Amino acid sequence: MRTDTVRTQVTDEVAERRREQRGWYFYDWACSVYSTSVLTVFLGPYLTAVAKHAADADGFVHPLGIPIRAGSFFAYTVSASVILSILVMPMAGAAADRTGRKKPLLAASAYLGAAATTGMFFLDGDRYLLGGLLLVVANASVAVSMVLYNSYLPQIAPPEERDAVSSRGWAFGYAAGSLVLIADLVLFTAHDSFGVSEATAVRICLSSAGLWWGAFTLVPLRRLRDRRTVPGARTPAHGWRQLAATVRDMRGKPLTLSFLFAYLVYNDGIQTVISQASVYGSEELGLSQSTLIVAVLLVQVLAVGGALGMGRLARAYGAKRTILGSLVAWTVTLAAGYFLPVGAPVWFFVLAAGIGLVLGGSQALSRSLFSHLVPAGKEAEYFSAYEMSDRGMSWLGPLLFGLTYQLTGSYRDAIISLVAFFVIGFVLLARVPVRRAIRDAGNPVPDRI
C-alpha cells in the first residue's frame, strides 16, 4: 500500500512539473515577439528614419543638446536602456529570492513592457525621443521579466532535463516570432489593400507585438507557482549596491563568475547582431523592409530547428562543446557579412540562414548551462546578472557599433567590429572547467555537460 502511495505521489509530482514547464514555455512565446518584430525587424530602421527626419542639415540630432548622428541614435538608445536595467534587475532578482513572490514581479514587468511596446503606435513624424523613451522602458522591462522567468528553470526542471527544457522554451519563442512575422509581412507588403500607409503598417506591427506579449503572459501567470524562500536571504539593496553585492557573492564561486563573464562577452555580440542586422541591411545594403522581414522570418524558422538540434548535440557532446562550436559558426558568418554586396537579397538570405541555425541553440544551451552553476535559493539574483547581456540587453556591442559608425560613417566597419566578441568569448569559455564549477556551486553534475 505504501509503495502505491509513493508511486502515486511521484506521478503527481511529475505531472505538476510538466504542467509548469508547459506554462513556462509560453512566456518565451509571449515576449519573443517583442525581440523579433520590434527589436530585430521594425524599430531599428523605422526609428532611424524618424531620427533622420528630425535631423539637422548635417544629419545630426541633438537629444539633451548632445550631437548624435541620426544613424547611431538607435544603437545608442539600446545601450542606454542597460543603465535603467542595471538599476532595476538586481533589485528585482533579490526581492524575488527574498520573498519567493516571483509571479507578481513577473506580471508587473511584463505588462509595463507590453504597454510601452503598444505605445509605439504613436511613434510618427519626428518623435524620435518618444521612440527612444519607449524603447528604454520596453527593453528594461523585458530584461527584468526574463530574470524572473529564467530563475524558474532550476526549480521546474531537474539537471538532466534542463538542456531540453531550455531549448524547448527558445523553440516556442522562435515559433511565435515566425507566426507574427508572417502576419506582419502580409500587412506590410499589402498595406494599400488594407487602406493604411507604409508607416502606419509599421506602427501597427510594433504595437501588435505589445498586445501579443500582454495576452499570452496570462498562461505562465496561471501555471507557474511561487516557492518558499530560503532562510537567510538578503534584503534587496538599491541598484548598483545590489549588483555589487551579487558580484561579491559570486566571488565565492569564481568559476560561476568566469562562465558569466564569458557569456556576457559572446552574447553581447549575438544580441548586437540581432538588434543591428536590420539597420545594416537597410542602410548599408539597400534592402527593402519586405526583404528584411523575410530574412528574419527565415532566421526564426531555422532557429526552431537549430535550438532543438543543438539540444540533441548537447546530449551527445555536452553543452559546453556545442556552444563553443556555435561561436566558431558565429565568427565565420559575421565575417562573411562584411563582404555582402549591395542590393543582393539572396546573399542576405544565406547569411540569415547561417545565423538561424546557431542562434537558438547557443542561447538556450548557455541558459541551461548557467542554471547548473547557480547556488540553490539564489536563482533570481544570479540570473539578474546573467540577463544583462540577454534578449537585447547587451550594451558594449551596440555602443561599439554606434561609435564605429559615428567615426567612420560605414556600417560595414561597424558590423565587422563585432567579431571580437565571439573570438574573445570563445577563449574565455574554453578556459572554464564546468564540471568543477557545478560542484563548487553545490549542485549535482550531469553525466554529460
N, C-alpha and C positions, 0 to 999 in steps of 0.2 A: 504494500500500500504506500509506504513512504517513498519507494523508488518511483512509483507512478506520479506521486505528488511533485517530486523533484523534477521529473521529466516534463511534467505539465508547466512548472514554473519556468524551466529553461525555454520551452517552446514559446511561452507567452513573452518572455524577455526578448527572444529573437524577433518575434512578430512586432513588438513595440519598437525595437531598434530599426527594423526595416521600414516601419511607418515613419519614423523620424527622419531616416535617411532620404526617403522619397520627398518628404516635406522640405528637407534641407536643399535638395537639388533645385527646387523651384525658386529659391532666391537667386541662384545663378540665372535661371530662366527669366526672372523679373528684371534684374538690374543690368544684365549684359547687353540689353538693347540700348541702354544709355552709352555704354562703352563703344558699341558698334555704330549705331546710327548717328549718334551725336558727336562723340569724341573722334571717331575714326573717319566718318564719311562727310557729314554735312557741316559741322560747326567750323572746322578749320578754314576751308575755302570761303564759306559764307561770312564768317566774322572778319576774315582778311579783306574780303570785298567791301564790307561795311566800313572797316577802318580806312581803306583806301579812298572811299567816298568822302570820309571826313578829313582826309589828309590835306596838308598844305601843298603849295606848288612844288616843293622839293620831295614830296612823298612821305612826310613825317606827320605823326600825330603827337599830341602833347598832353598825355594824362598827367595830372598833378604838376604840369609845367615841364615834364621831362621829355626831351625829343626822342622819339622812337620811330624807326622805320615801320610803316604800316604792315609790311610783310613779316615783321618779327613780333607783332603785338600778340598773336595767338600763342606762340611759343612761350613768350614771357608770362602770359597770363596763366598758362598751365603750371609754370614754375612757381608763380606767386601763390597759387592755390595750396601749395605744400606748406606755406607758412601758417595758414589757418589750420591745416590738418595736423601739423606738429603740436599745436597748442591744444587741440581737442582730442586727438586719437589716444594719447597716453592716459588722459583723464577718464575717457570712456572705457578703455580697457581695464584700468584699475578699479573703477566703480563697478563694472560687471563682475570682476573676480571677487570683490569685497562683498557685494550684496547678493550675488547669484541671480540677479534680475536682468538677464540679457535681452529678453524679448521686448520690454518697454523701450530700452535704449535702441534696439534694432528698429523698432517701429518708428521712433521719433526721427532717427537719422534717415531712414528710407523715405519717409513721407516729406521731410524737408527737401531732400534731393529731388524727389519726384515733382514737388511743387515748383522748384527752381527750373527744372527742365521743361515743365509745361509752360512756364512763363516765357520761355524763349520764343513763343509765338509772337510776342510783341517786339522782337528784335528786327527793326526795319530802319530804313533811312540811313542816318549817320549815328545811330545809337550804339556805337562800339563799346562805350563804357558800360552800358547796361548789359551787353553781351558778356563783357569781361567779368562783371559782378556775378551774373547768374552762373557762369562757368566756375568761378571760385567756390560759390556756395554748393553747386551740384557736385563738384569734384571732391570737396571736403566731406560732404555728406556720404557719398558712395564709399569713401575711404573709411569713415567711422563705421558704417554699416558692415563693410567687409571684415573689419577687425572682429566684430561680434559674430558674424557668420562663420568665418574661418575658425574661430575659437571653439565652435561646436564640434569640429571634426574629431578631435581626440576623445570626445565624450560619446559620440554616436557610432564610432567605428573602432573595433579593436585593431591592434597593429597590423595584423595580417590582411585586413580589409581596406586599409586607408588609401593605398595607391589606386585601387579600383574605384572606391567611393569618390575620391577627389577627382579622378578622371571622368567619372560619370557626371559630376557636377559641372565641370567645364564643358562636357559634351552637350548637356542641357542648355547651357548658356549660348554656345555657338549655334545650336539648332534654333533657339529663339531668335537670335540675331539674323539668321538666314531667312526665317519666315517674315520677319518685319521688313527686312531689306527688299524682299520680293514685292511686298505691298508698296514700299517707298519707291521702288523702281517704276512700278505701274503708274503711281500718282505723278512722279516727276516727269517721266517721258510723255505722258498723255495729259499733262496739266491743262492744255487748251480744251480738251474734251470734257474735263471736269469744271471748266469755267473759272480757273484760277491762273494767276501769273506764275512764272517760274519761281520768283522769290517767295510768293505765298505758299507754293507747294513745299519749298524747303522748310518754311516755318511750321507748316503742318507736320512734316516729318519729324522735326525737332520736338515739338510739343507732344505729339502722339507717343513718343518714347517715354515721356514722363507719365502719361496716363497708363501705359502698359506696366511700367515699373510699379506704380502705386497699386494697380489692380491685382497683379499676381503676387505681390508681397503678402497678401492675405493668407496664402496657402502655408508658407512656413510659419507665420504667426499662429496659425491654428494647430500645427502639428509638432513643432519643436516645444520642448519643455525646459524650464529652468531647473537647475540643480542646487543642492545645498552648498553653502560656501565652505571654504576650507578655513578652519580656525587659524587665527593669527594673520589673516590677510590684511594688507596695509590699507589705511585710509587714503584715497586718491589725493595727490597734491595738484598743483596748478601747472599745466602746460609743460614748459621746459624743465621745471623741477621734477615733475613726474617722469618725463622722458629720461632725465639724468638718473633718477632713482632706478628706473627699469634697467638702464645700461649698467649701472653699478651692480645690480643684482645679477645681470648676465656675466659680469666679470668673474663671478664664481663658477660660471660654466663657459670657460674660454673657447671651447670647441663649438658650442652653440653660437657664440658671438662670431667666430670665424666663418661659419657657414652663412650666418645672416649677412655679414659684410660682403661675402662673395655674391650672394643672391642680390643684394642691393645694387651691386655694380652691374652684373649682366642683365638683370631685369630692368634697370634704368634704360639700358639700350633697347630692350624689347619694347617697353612702353613708349619710348620716344619714336621708334619706328611706327608703332600703331597710331599715335596721335598726329604725327607729321607726314605720314605717307601720302595722304590726300592732298596736302599743301604742295608736296614735292611733285605729285602727278599733275596737278592743275597749273601750278605756277612755272615749273621748270620744264615739264614735258609737254605742256599744252594740251592735256587730255580733257575731255568733256566730263561734266558731272555724271552723266549716264555711264560712261566708261569706268569711272571711279566706283560707282555703285556696283556694277557687275564684277569688278575686280575684288572688292571687299566681300561681295556675296560668295565669290569663288573661295576666298580665304575662309569664310565661315563654314562652308560645306566641307572643305577638306580638313578643317580644324577638328570637326566632329570625329572623323575617322582617324585623324592624327592623334587626338587625345586618347582615344580608345586603343589604337595600335601601339602607341608608346607605352601605355599602361601594361599591355601584354609583353612588350620588350623588357619593361622593368621587372616583371615577374621572372623572366629568363636570365637577364643580365644584371639586374639591380638598378635602382632608381638613379644612383649617382652616375654610373657609367652611361646610362641612357641620356641624362641631362647633359653630360659632357659631349656626347655625340651631337646633340641638338645644337650646342653652342658652336661647334665646328660648322654645322649646316647654316646657322645664322650668319656667321662671318663670311662664308662663301657667297651666300645670297645677297647680303648687303653690299659687298664689294662689287658684285655684278650689277647692282642697281645704279652704281655710279656711271656706268657706260651705256645705260639705256638711251636709245635715240629719241629725239623729239617727235611727237605725233605718231608713235607706233604702239597702238594699244595691245597688239599681240604679245610683244615682249614684256609689257607691263603685266599682262595676264600670267605669263610664265613666271615672273617674279612673285606674283601673288600666290601662285600655286606652291612655290617653294616655301614661302612664309607660312601658308596654311598647314602644310604637312608637319611643321615643327612647333608651331605657335602653342596650340592647346596642350600638347604633351609636356613641353618644357615648363610651362606654368603649373599644370596640375601636379606633376611629379615634384616640383620644388615645394609646393604647399604640403603635400603629404610627407615628404622627407623632413621638412621643418617640424611638422607635428610630432615626430618621434623625438625631437631634441628639446621639447618644452617640458619643464617640470610640472607635475600634476598640481592643479589648483592655480596655475598662473597662465592659463591658456590665452585669455583675452589680453592680458598685459603684454605678453611676449608677442602676440600677433599684432598688437598696435605698432610695435617697431617693424615687424615684417611688412605690414601694409604700406609703409612709407614709400615703397617702390612698386606697389601693385596697382593694377586697374587704372592706369593713367595718372598715378600719383608720383611718378618719377619727377625729379626736379633738376638734377645736374644735366641730364641729356637734353631736355628742351632748352635749358639755359645755354648749353654749348651750341646747340643747333641755331638758336636765335642770335647768339653773339657771332657765330661764324658767318651767318647771312648778313648781319649788321655790318661786319667788317669787310666782307668780300663781295656782297651782292650776288652770290652764287649759291643756289640750293644744292648743287652737286657737291660743292665743298662741304656744305653743312651735313649732307647725308653720309659722306664718307668718313667724317669725323667720328661717327658713332661706332665704327669698327673697333675702336679702342676698348669700348665697354665689354665686348664679347671676348676679346683676347685676354684682357686682364681678369675678367670674371672666370674664364676657363682655368687660368693658372691658380687663382685663389681657391676655387672649388676643388681642384685636383689635389690640393695640399691638405684638405680636411679629412681626418680619419673618422668616418661617420659611425662606424660600429662603436668605437671608444666614446664618441660624443653622445651616443644614445645611452650607453651605460652610465656615463657621468651625469646625465640628466635624471637617472633613476628609473629608466624605462626598460622594458624587455626588448631585446634585439631580435628582429625578424630573421628568419633563415636566409632570406635574400634581400639585401639592401644596397 
